[in-house]
């Protein structure tokens, strides 16, 4: 296992102003470079989040409304309210790692 494989990431999303869509940003919880992916529509990203983050429809609606209010949305743990962290394998499922 490389050091990069052991890195965990928190996720933030924001609407992209100059082109339609949502930018998903994985921020390392420690040293490392952020990873970015662009989704032209919310639906493909919401389906991936449901599979990886165990997000409920209500949670996804909150994220969607936060984005459309012009704010950055973080993926949080619904039980604790803390930022949810993801492994490199989970990022692969979201299209942020290869």
N, CA, C and O atoms as a GROMACS GRO file, in nm:
protein
  392
    1UNK      N    1   0.085  -0.118   0.000
    1UNK     CA    2   0.000   0.000   0.000
    1UNK      C    3   0.089   0.123   0.000
    1UNK      O    4   0.180   0.136   0.081
    2UNK      N    5   0.061   0.214  -0.091
    2UNK     CA    6   0.137   0.338  -0.095
    2UNK      C    7   0.078   0.438   0.002
    2UNK      O    8  -0.033   0.419   0.051
    3UNK      N    9   0.153   0.545   0.029
    3UNK     CA   10   0.105   0.649   0.118
    3UNK      C   11  -0.021   0.713   0.064
    3UNK      O   12  -0.110   0.751   0.141
    4UNK      N   13  -0.030   0.726  -0.068
    4UNK     CA   14  -0.148   0.786  -0.130
    4UNK      C   15  -0.273   0.700  -0.108
    4UNK      O   16  -0.383   0.754  -0.096
    5UNK      N   17  -0.256   0.566  -0.101
    5UNK     CA   18  -0.369   0.477  -0.078
    5UNK      C   19  -0.425   0.494   0.063
    5UNK      O   20  -0.543   0.470   0.085
    6UNK      N   21  -0.342   0.536   0.158
    6UNK     CA   22  -0.384   0.550   0.297
    6UNK      C   23  -0.445   0.687   0.325
    6UNK      O   24  -0.496   0.709   0.435
    7UNK      N   25  -0.440   0.779   0.230
    7UNK     CA   26  -0.496   0.912   0.249
    7UNK      C   27  -0.648   0.906   0.244
    7UNK      O   28  -0.706   0.834   0.163
    8UNK      N   29  -0.711   0.982   0.333
    8UNK     CA   30  -0.855   0.995   0.331
    8UNK      C   31  -0.891   1.136   0.288
    8UNK      O   32  -0.813   1.229   0.305
    9UNK      N   33  -1.010   1.150   0.232
    9UNK     CA   34  -1.052   1.276   0.172
    9UNK      C   35  -1.191   1.316   0.221
    9UNK      O   36  -1.276   1.231   0.247
   10UNK      N   37  -1.212   1.446   0.235
   10UNK     CA   38  -1.346   1.498   0.257
   10UNK      C   39  -1.393   1.558   0.124
   10UNK      O   40  -1.311   1.598   0.041
   11UNK      N   41  -1.523   1.562   0.104
   11UNK     CA   42  -1.576   1.607  -0.025
   11UNK      C   43  -1.653   1.738  -0.011
   11UNK      O   44  -1.729   1.758   0.083
   12UNK      N   45  -1.630   1.825  -0.107
   12UNK     CA   46  -1.706   1.949  -0.118
   12UNK      C   47  -1.755   1.961  -0.261
   12UNK      O   48  -1.693   1.912  -0.355
   13UNK      N   49  -1.869   2.027  -0.276
   13UNK     CA   50  -1.925   2.049  -0.409
   13UNK      C   51  -1.961   2.195  -0.424
   13UNK      O   52  -1.993   2.264  -0.327
   14UNK      N   53  -1.954   2.241  -0.548
   14UNK     CA   54  -1.997   2.377  -0.578
   14UNK      C   55  -2.046   2.381  -0.721
   14UNK      O   56  -2.004   2.303  -0.806
   15UNK      N   57  -2.138   2.474  -0.746
   15UNK     CA   58  -2.182   2.495  -0.884
   15UNK      C   59  -2.073   2.566  -0.960
   15UNK      O   60  -2.006   2.654  -0.905
   16UNK      N   61  -2.055   2.530  -1.084
   16UNK     CA   62  -1.956   2.593  -1.169
   16UNK      C   63  -2.024   2.708  -1.242
   16UNK      O   64  -2.126   2.689  -1.308
   17UNK      N   65  -1.968   2.828  -1.230
   17UNK     CA   66  -2.032   2.948  -1.286
   17UNK      C   67  -2.013   2.960  -1.437
   17UNK      O   68  -2.107   2.995  -1.508
   18UNK      N   69  -1.892   2.930  -1.488
   18UNK     CA   70  -1.862   2.954  -1.629
   18UNK      C   71  -1.912   2.843  -1.722
   18UNK      O   72  -1.913   2.861  -1.844
   19UNK      N   73  -1.954   2.730  -1.666
   19UNK     CA   74  -2.011   2.622  -1.746
   19UNK      C   75  -2.111   2.548  -1.658
   19UNK      O   76  -2.093   2.542  -1.536
   20UNK      N   77  -2.216   2.493  -1.716
   20UNK     CA   78  -2.317   2.428  -1.632
   20UNK      C   79  -2.261   2.303  -1.566
   20UNK      O   80  -2.181   2.231  -1.624
   21UNK      N   81  -2.305   2.280  -1.445
   21UNK     CA   82  -2.266   2.157  -1.377
   21UNK      C   83  -2.218   2.180  -1.236
   21UNK      O   84  -2.221   2.292  -1.183
   22UNK      N   85  -2.173   2.070  -1.176
   22UNK     CA   86  -2.126   2.068  -1.039
   22UNK      C   87  -1.982   2.022  -1.037
   22UNK      O   88  -1.947   1.924  -1.104
   23UNK      N   89  -1.898   2.091  -0.961
   23UNK     CA   90  -1.761   2.048  -0.941
   23UNK      C   91  -1.753   1.978  -0.807
   23UNK      O   92  -1.797   2.031  -0.705
   24UNK      N   93  -1.696   1.859  -0.807
   24UNK     CA   94  -1.676   1.781  -0.686
   24UNK      C   95  -1.527   1.788  -0.653
   24UNK      O   96  -1.444   1.756  -0.738
   25UNK      N   97  -1.495   1.829  -0.532
   25UNK     CA   98  -1.356   1.846  -0.491
   25UNK      C   99  -1.330   1.755  -0.372
   25UNK      O  100  -1.399   1.763  -0.271
   26UNK      N  101  -1.229   1.669  -0.384
   26UNK     CA  102  -1.187   1.582  -0.274
   26UNK      C  103  -1.065   1.647  -0.210
   26UNK      O  104  -0.960   1.661  -0.273
   27UNK      N  105  -1.079   1.686  -0.084
   27UNK     CA  106  -0.971   1.752  -0.011
   27UNK      C  107  -0.904   1.650   0.081
   27UNK      O  108  -0.972   1.586   0.161
   28UNK      N  109  -0.771   1.634   0.070
   28UNK     CA  110  -0.704   1.536   0.154
   28UNK      C  111  -0.709   1.576   0.302
   28UNK      O  112  -0.698   1.693   0.336
   29UNK      N  113  -0.726   1.478   0.387
   29UNK     CA  114  -0.722   1.499   0.531
   29UNK      C  115  -0.577   1.484   0.576
   29UNK      O  116  -0.544   1.391   0.649
   30UNK      N  117  -0.493   1.573   0.533
   30UNK     CA  118  -0.349   1.568   0.558
   30UNK      C  119  -0.277   1.610   0.432
   30UNK      O  120  -0.335   1.677   0.347
   31UNK      N  121  -0.150   1.571   0.419
   31UNK     CA  122  -0.076   1.610   0.298
   31UNK      C  123  -0.131   1.543   0.174
   31UNK      O  124  -0.181   1.430   0.178
   32UNK      N  125  -0.120   1.612   0.064
   32UNK     CA  126  -0.167   1.559  -0.063
   32UNK      C  127  -0.234   1.667  -0.144
   32UNK      O  128  -0.257   1.778  -0.096
   33UNK      N  129  -0.264   1.634  -0.267
   33UNK     CA  130  -0.326   1.728  -0.359
   33UNK      C  131  -0.476   1.704  -0.368
   33UNK      O  132  -0.520   1.589  -0.365
   34UNK      N  133  -0.556   1.810  -0.379
   34UNK     CA  134  -0.699   1.792  -0.400
   34UNK      C  135  -0.725   1.724  -0.535
   34UNK      O  136  -0.647   1.739  -0.629
   35UNK      N  137  -0.833   1.653  -0.543
   35UNK     CA  138  -0.876   1.590  -0.668
   35UNK      C  139  -1.008   1.653  -0.707
   35UNK      O  140  -1.092   1.680  -0.621
   36UNK      N  141  -1.027   1.679  -0.836
   36UNK     CA  142  -1.147   1.746  -0.884
   36UNK      C  143  -1.211   1.666  -0.997
   36UNK      O  144  -1.144   1.601  -1.076
   37UNK      N  145  -1.342   1.674  -1.001
   37UNK     CA  146  -1.418   1.615  -1.112
   37UNK      C  147  -1.535   1.707  -1.141
   37UNK      O  148  -1.589   1.771  -1.051
   38UNK      N  149  -1.572   1.714  -1.267
   38UNK     CA  150  -1.684   1.798  -1.309
   38UNK      C  151  -1.796   1.708  -1.358
   38UNK      O  152  -1.773   1.616  -1.437
   39UNK      N  153  -1.916   1.736  -1.312
   39UNK     CA  154  -2.035   1.664  -1.356
   39UNK      C  155  -2.128   1.764  -1.423
   39UNK      O  156  -2.164   1.865  -1.362
   40UNK      N  157  -2.166   1.737  -1.546
   40UNK     CA  158  -2.250   1.830  -1.621
   40UNK      C  159  -2.390   1.841  -1.563
   40UNK      O  160  -2.458   1.942  -1.583
   41UNK      N  161  -2.434   1.739  -1.491
   41UNK     CA  162  -2.568   1.740  -1.432
   41UNK      C  163  -2.562   1.684  -1.290
   41UNK      O  164  -2.473   1.605  -1.257
   42UNK      N  165  -2.655   1.725  -1.207
   42UNK     CA  166  -2.660   1.684  -1.068
   42UNK      C  167  -2.696   1.536  -1.053
   42UNK      O  168  -2.643   1.470  -0.964
   43UNK      N  169  -2.783   1.482  -1.138
   43UNK     CA  170  -2.834   1.347  -1.121
   43UNK      C  171  -2.726   1.240  -1.119
   43UNK      O  172  -2.728   1.155  -1.029
   44UNK      N  173  -2.630   1.238  -1.213
   44UNK     CA  174  -2.527   1.132  -1.206
   44UNK      C  175  -2.446   1.139  -1.077
   44UNK      O  176  -2.411   1.036  -1.019
   45UNK      N  177  -2.416   1.261  -1.032
   45UNK     CA  178  -2.340   1.276  -0.909
   45UNK      C  179  -2.423   1.230  -0.789
   45UNK      O  180  -2.370   1.164  -0.700
   46UNK      N  181  -2.550   1.265  -0.786
   46UNK     CA  182  -2.634   1.225  -0.671
   46UNK      C  183  -2.646   1.074  -0.663
   46UNK      O  184  -2.651   1.019  -0.552
   47UNK      N  185  -2.653   1.004  -0.777
   47UNK     CA  186  -2.660   0.858  -0.775
   47UNK      C  187  -2.531   0.798  -0.721
   47UNK      O  188  -2.535   0.701  -0.646
   48UNK      N  189  -2.419   0.855  -0.757
   48UNK     CA  190  -2.290   0.806  -0.706
   48UNK      C  191  -2.277   0.833  -0.556
   48UNK      O  192  -2.228   0.749  -0.482
   49UNK      N  193  -2.322   0.950  -0.513
   49UNK     CA  194  -2.316   0.982  -0.369
   49UNK      C  195  -2.404   0.888  -0.289
   49UNK      O  196  -2.366   0.847  -0.179
   50UNK      N  197  -2.519   0.853  -0.342
   50UNK     CA  198  -2.609   0.761  -0.271
   50UNK      C  199  -2.540   0.627  -0.248
   50UNK      O  200  -2.554   0.568  -0.141
   51UNK      N  201  -2.467   0.580  -0.347
   51UNK     CA  202  -2.400   0.451  -0.335
   51UNK      C  203  -2.281   0.456  -0.240
   51UNK      O  204  -2.258   0.361  -0.165
   52UNK      N  205  -2.206   0.564  -0.242
   52UNK     CA  206  -2.082   0.571  -0.165
   52UNK      C  207  -2.102   0.633  -0.027
   52UNK      O  208  -2.041   0.587   0.070
   53UNK      N  209  -2.184   0.734  -0.017
   53UNK     CA  210  -2.197   0.808   0.108
   53UNK      C  211  -2.321   0.770   0.188
   53UNK      O  212  -2.344   0.826   0.295
   54UNK      N  213  -2.400   0.676   0.140
   54UNK     CA  214  -2.524   0.637   0.206
   54UNK      C  215  -2.614   0.758   0.231
   54UNK      O  216  -2.679   0.768   0.335
   55UNK      N  217  -2.618   0.847   0.134
   55UNK     CA  218  -2.701   0.967   0.146
   55UNK      C  219  -2.847   0.932   0.122
   55UNK      O  220  -2.879   0.852   0.034
   56UNK      N  221  -2.933   0.992   0.200
   56UNK     CA  222  -3.077   0.974   0.183
   56UNK      C  223  -3.127   1.078   0.082
   56UNK      O  224  -3.058   1.175   0.054
   57UNK      N  225  -3.246   1.058   0.029
   57UNK     CA  226  -3.302   1.161  -0.060
   57UNK      C  227  -3.309   1.298   0.007
   57UNK      O  228  -3.285   1.400  -0.058
   58UNK      N  229  -3.342   1.303   0.136
   58UNK     CA  230  -3.348   1.431   0.207
   58UNK      C  231  -3.210   1.496   0.213
   58UNK      O  232  -3.197   1.616   0.189
   59UNK      N  233  -3.107   1.417   0.243
   59UNK     CA  234  -2.970   1.469   0.250
   59UNK      C  235  -2.928   1.525   0.114
   59UNK      O  236  -2.867   1.632   0.108
   60UNK      N  237  -2.960   1.454   0.007
   60UNK     CA  238  -2.926   1.501  -0.127
   60UNK      C  239  -3.000   1.629  -0.162
   60UNK      O  240  -2.946   1.717  -0.229
   61UNK      N  241  -3.126   1.641  -0.117
   61UNK     CA  242  -3.203   1.762  -0.143
   61UNK      C  243  -3.139   1.882  -0.071
   61UNK      O  244  -3.135   1.992  -0.126
   62UNK      N  245  -3.090   1.859   0.050
   62UNK     CA  246  -3.022   1.966   0.124
   62UNK      C  247  -2.896   2.010   0.050
   62UNK      O  248  -2.869   2.129   0.038
   63UNK      N  249  -2.818   1.914   0.000
   63UNK     CA  250  -2.698   1.947  -0.077
   63UNK      C  251  -2.736   2.027  -0.201
   63UNK      O  252  -2.675   2.130  -0.231
   64UNK      N  253  -2.837   1.980  -0.273
   64UNK     CA  254  -2.880   2.046  -0.396
   64UNK      C  255  -2.923   2.190  -0.369
   64UNK      O  256  -2.884   2.281  -0.441
   65UNK      N  257  -3.003   2.209  -0.266
   65UNK     CA  258  -3.049   2.345  -0.233
   65UNK      C  259  -2.933   2.433  -0.187
   65UNK      O  260  -2.931   2.553  -0.216
   66UNK      N  261  -2.838   2.376  -0.115
   66UNK     CA  262  -2.721   2.452  -0.072
   66UNK      C  263  -2.642   2.500  -0.193
   66UNK      O  264  -2.600   2.616  -0.198
   67UNK      N  265  -2.623   2.412  -0.290
   67UNK     CA  266  -2.550   2.449  -0.412
   67UNK      C  267  -2.622   2.560  -0.487
   67UNK      O  268  -2.559   2.656  -0.532
   68UNK      N  269  -2.752   2.549  -0.501
   68UNK     CA  270  -2.828   2.648  -0.576
   68UNK      C  271  -2.845   2.780  -0.501
   68UNK      O  272  -2.887   2.880  -0.558
   69UNK      N  273  -2.813   2.779  -0.373
   69UNK     CA  274  -2.810   2.904  -0.296
   69UNK      C  275  -2.676   2.975  -0.314
   69UNK      O  276  -2.655   3.083  -0.259
   70UNK      N  277  -2.587   2.914  -0.392
   70UNK     CA  278  -2.456   2.974  -0.418
   70UNK      C  279  -2.350   2.940  -0.315
   70UNK      O  280  -2.245   3.003  -0.312
   71UNK      N  281  -2.376   2.841  -0.232
   71UNK     CA  282  -2.283   2.802  -0.127
   71UNK      C  283  -2.212   2.673  -0.164
   71UNK      O  284  -2.257   2.598  -0.250
   72UNK      N  285  -2.100   2.649  -0.098
   72UNK     CA  286  -2.029   2.522  -0.112
   72UNK      C  287  -2.092   2.422  -0.018
   72UNK      O  288  -2.118   2.453   0.098
   73UNK      N  289  -2.117   2.302  -0.066
   73UNK     CA  290  -2.178   2.197   0.016
   73UNK      C  291  -2.074   2.090   0.047
   73UNK      O  292  -2.000   2.046  -0.042
   74UNK      N  293  -2.068   2.050   0.172
   74UNK     CA  294  -1.981   1.940   0.212
   74UNK      C  295  -2.065   1.815   0.233
   74UNK      O  296  -2.182   1.824   0.269
   75UNK      N  297  -2.004   1.700   0.210
   75UNK     CA  298  -2.072   1.574   0.240
   75UNK      C  299  -2.043   1.544   0.386
   75UNK      O  300  -1.928   1.527   0.425
   76UNK      N  301  -2.149   1.537   0.466
   76UNK     CA  302  -2.133   1.517   0.610
   76UNK      C  303  -2.194   1.384   0.653
   76UNK      O  304  -2.277   1.326   0.584
   77UNK      N  305  -2.150   1.339   0.767
   77UNK     CA  306  -2.208   1.221   0.830
   77UNK      C  307  -2.341   1.264   0.890
   77UNK      O  308  -2.345   1.353   0.975
   78UNK      N  309  -2.449   1.202   0.848
   78UNK     CA  310  -2.581   1.244   0.895
   78UNK      C  311  -2.598   1.226   1.044
   78UNK      O  312  -2.671   1.302   1.108
   79UNK      N  313  -2.532   1.125   1.103
   79UNK     CA  314  -2.550   1.098   1.246
   79UNK      C  315  -2.476   1.198   1.334
   79UNK      O  316  -2.528   1.239   1.438
   80UNK      N  317  -2.355   1.238   1.294
   80UNK     CA  318  -2.273   1.324   1.380
   80UNK      C  319  -2.264   1.468   1.332
   80UNK      O  320  -2.233   1.557   1.411
   81UNK      N  321  -2.291   1.493   1.204
   81UNK     CA  322  -2.276   1.627   1.149
   81UNK      C  323  -2.133   1.661   1.111
   81UNK      O  324  -2.106   1.770   1.060
   82UNK      N  325  -2.040   1.568   1.134
   82UNK     CA  326  -1.899   1.588   1.099
   82UNK      C  327  -1.878   1.558   0.950
   82UNK      O  328  -1.957   1.487   0.888
   83UNK      N  329  -1.771   1.615   0.895
   83UNK     CA  330  -1.739   1.585   0.755
   83UNK      C  331  -1.716   1.435   0.741
   83UNK      O  332  -1.648   1.374   0.823
   84UNK      N  333  -1.773   1.378   0.637
   84UNK     CA  334  -1.752   1.236   0.610
   84UNK      C  335  -1.622   1.222   0.531
   84UNK      O  336  -1.596   1.301   0.440
   85UNK      N  337  -1.542   1.123   0.564
   85UNK     CA  338  -1.416   1.102   0.494
   85UNK      C  339  -1.427   0.976   0.408
   85UNK      O  340  -1.500   0.882   0.439
   86UNK      N  341  -1.352   0.978   0.297
   86UNK     CA  342  -1.359   0.874   0.197
   86UNK      C  343  -1.220   0.822   0.167
   86UNK      O  344  -1.122   0.897   0.169
   87UNK      N  345  -1.212   0.693   0.138
   87UNK     CA  346  -1.086   0.632   0.098
   87UNK      C  347  -1.064   0.653  -0.051
   87UNK      O  348  -1.154   0.700  -0.122
   88UNK      N  349  -0.947   0.618  -0.098
   88UNK     CA  350  -0.916   0.628  -0.240
   88UNK      C  351  -1.008   0.538  -0.322
   88UNK      O  352  -1.050   0.576  -0.432
   89UNK      N  353  -1.041   0.419  -0.271
   89UNK     CA  354  -1.133   0.330  -0.342
   89UNK      C  355  -1.271   0.392  -0.356
   89UNK      O  356  -1.336   0.377  -0.459
   90UNK      N  357  -1.317   0.461  -0.253
   90UNK     CA  358  -1.447   0.528  -0.262
   90UNK      C  359  -1.443   0.643  -0.361
   90UNK      O  360  -1.541   0.670  -0.431
   91UNK      N  361  -1.328   0.712  -0.368
   91UNK     CA  362  -1.313   0.819  -0.467
   91UNK      C  363  -1.320   0.764  -0.609
   91UNK      O  364  -1.375   0.828  -0.699
   92UNK      N  365  -1.265   0.645  -0.629
   92UNK     CA  366  -1.273   0.581  -0.760
   92UNK      C  367  -1.418   0.560  -0.801
   92UNK      O  368  -1.453   0.580  -0.918
   93UNK      N  369  -1.502   0.521  -0.706
   93UNK     CA  370  -1.644   0.500  -0.736
   93UNK      C  371  -1.714   0.632  -0.773
   93UNK      O  372  -1.815   0.631  -0.844
   94UNK      N  373  -1.660   0.742  -0.726
   94UNK     CA  374  -1.717   0.873  -0.760
   94UNK      C  375  -1.655   0.935  -0.886
   94UNK      O  376  -1.700   1.039  -0.932
   95UNK      N  377  -1.553   0.870  -0.941
   95UNK     CA  378  -1.488   0.921  -1.061
   95UNK      C  379  -1.378   1.021  -1.031
   95UNK      O  380  -1.340   1.098  -1.120
   96UNK      N  381  -1.326   1.022  -0.908
   96UNK     CA  382  -1.220   1.116  -0.870
   96UNK      C  383  -1.082   1.056  -0.866
   96UNK      O  384  -0.985   1.127  -0.841
   97UNK      N  385  -1.071   0.928  -0.888
   97UNK     CA  386  -0.940   0.863  -0.886
   97UNK      C  387  -0.941   0.752  -0.990
   97UNK      O  388  -1.046   0.700  -1.029
   98UNK      N  389  -0.821   0.718  -1.033
   98UNK     CA  390  -0.814   0.608  -1.131
   98UNK      C  391  -0.726   0.498  -1.079
   98UNK      O  392  -0.708   0.396  -1.147
   0.00000   0.00000   0.00000
